[in-house]
Amino acid sequence: PTPRPVVPSAAPGVVKRQLVLDRFAERRRGTDRRLVVLVVFTGVISVTAVSALNARARR
């Protein structure tokens, strides 16, 4: 059998995902900041919505 690169058998998916990320890193570099802003924005909106619903349910 051909020698395989030493990869922990517990995480083949992580290595594959890392390779995909490396492959698309250059293309994504411009959109990374926009993606982070979008994620933070949606997170804040969801947190405020949940807190508002909880406050409304308490009354």
Rosetta silent file (secondary structure, phi, psi, omega in degrees, C-alpha in Angstrom):
SEQUENCE: PTPRPVVPSAAPGVVKRQLVLDRFAERRRGTDRRLVVLVVFTGVISVTAVSALNARARR
SCORE:     score description
SCORE:     0.000 S_00000001
   1 L     0.000  150.416 -179.067    0.000    0.000    0.000 S_00000001
   2 L   -75.359  142.217  179.717    1.134    3.552   -0.642 S_00000001
   3 L   -65.194  127.389  179.688    2.295    5.481    2.446 S_00000001
   4 L   -94.726  149.804  174.954   -0.444    7.807    3.628 S_00000001
   5 L   -62.099  141.999 -176.214    0.248   11.176    5.305 S_00000001
   6 L   -71.795  110.998  178.998    0.055   10.874    9.060 S_00000001
   7 L  -132.031  130.371  177.282   -3.374   12.203   10.019 S_00000001
   8 L   -57.905  128.371 -174.867   -5.142   11.488   13.321 S_00000001
   9 L   -66.202  -15.716 -177.406   -8.001    9.150   12.489 S_00000001
  10 L   -72.125  -25.885 -172.186  -10.265   11.085   14.871 S_00000001
  11 L  -134.221   66.174  172.130  -10.403   14.165   12.630 S_00000001
  12 H   -76.054  -35.022 -179.385  -10.352   13.496    8.885 S_00000001
  13 H   -65.241  -36.536 -179.980  -13.254   15.896    8.321 S_00000001
  14 H   -65.447  -42.432  179.881  -11.443   18.706   10.107 S_00000001
  15 H   -63.911  -43.107  179.997   -8.361   18.255    7.912 S_00000001
  16 H   -62.821  -42.370  178.951  -10.510   18.169    4.781 S_00000001
  17 H   -63.527  -39.255  179.131  -12.350   21.288    5.911 S_00000001
  18 H   -63.684  -39.316  177.898   -9.021   23.011    6.609 S_00000001
  19 H   -63.543  -41.857  178.968   -7.827   22.169    3.089 S_00000001
  20 H   -63.865  -42.477  179.665  -11.024   23.612    1.618 S_00000001
  21 H   -62.690  -42.078  178.818  -10.632   26.738    3.744 S_00000001
  22 H   -62.632  -38.154 -178.116   -7.017   27.105    2.601 S_00000001
  23 H   -65.986  -38.672 -176.899   -8.101   26.681   -1.004 S_00000001
  24 H   -96.190    5.825 -175.304  -10.768   29.386   -0.710 S_00000001
  25 H   -61.185  -46.482 -176.781   -8.800   31.639    1.672 S_00000001
  26 H   -63.882  -39.674 -178.182   -7.541   33.978   -1.045 S_00000001
  27 H   -71.320  -33.669 -176.247  -10.973   34.286   -2.626 S_00000001
  28 H   -83.417  -12.620 -170.511  -12.698   34.801    0.740 S_00000001
  29 L   -56.021  -34.857 -179.831  -10.230   37.320    2.125 S_00000001
  30 L   -72.961  -29.064 -174.359  -12.310   40.236    0.817 S_00000001
  31 L   -98.597   -3.267 -178.443  -15.594   38.886    2.202 S_00000001
  32 H   -59.868  -47.145 -176.882  -14.311   37.712    5.593 S_00000001
  33 H   -62.794  -42.521  179.765  -14.917   41.070    7.257 S_00000001
  34 H   -63.069  -39.004  179.760  -18.408   41.335    5.744 S_00000001
  35 H   -65.252  -42.700  179.321  -19.190   37.803    6.913 S_00000001
  36 H   -62.333  -44.070  179.710  -18.030   38.569   10.462 S_00000001
  37 H   -61.860  -41.374 -179.505  -20.128   41.740   10.536 S_00000001
  38 H   -63.784  -43.876 -179.237  -23.150   39.805    9.270 S_00000001
  39 H   -63.969  -45.183  179.829  -22.736   37.064   11.887 S_00000001
  40 H   -62.957  -41.654 -178.648  -22.319   39.578   14.723 S_00000001
  41 H   -61.819  -48.110 -179.701  -25.306   41.569   13.463 S_00000001
  42 H   -65.427  -36.725  178.451  -27.582   38.524   13.298 S_00000001
  43 H   -62.765  -44.333  179.884  -26.357   37.358   16.708 S_00000001
  44 H   -64.423  -42.624 -179.664  -27.172   40.700   18.317 S_00000001
  45 H   -62.610  -43.267 -178.783  -30.593   40.782   16.659 S_00000001
  46 H   -65.467  -41.083 -179.963  -31.406   37.255   17.818 S_00000001
  47 H   -63.706  -44.705 -179.721  -30.268   37.997   21.391 S_00000001
  48 H   -65.233  -37.869  179.389  -32.349   41.180   21.559 S_00000001
  49 H   -64.998  -43.808 -179.753  -35.373   39.362   20.108 S_00000001
  50 H   -64.236  -43.067 -179.805  -35.080   36.533   22.651 S_00000001
  51 H   -64.664  -38.961  178.849  -34.687   38.976   25.542 S_00000001
  52 H   -65.202  -42.025  178.986  -37.699   40.976   24.335 S_00000001
  53 H   -64.293  -40.933  178.875  -39.804   37.815   24.080 S_00000001
  54 H   -63.913  -42.851  179.775  -38.733   36.737   27.570 S_00000001
  55 H   -64.544  -38.706 -179.893  -39.569   40.160   29.005 S_00000001
  56 H   -69.200  -35.553 -179.254  -42.951   40.099   27.254 S_00000001
  57 H   -72.151  -29.969 -178.306  -43.652   36.567   28.518 S_00000001
  58 H   -67.328  -34.626 -176.103  -42.784   37.512   32.111 S_00000001
  59 L   -66.024    0.000    0.000  -45.459   40.194   32.291 S_00000001
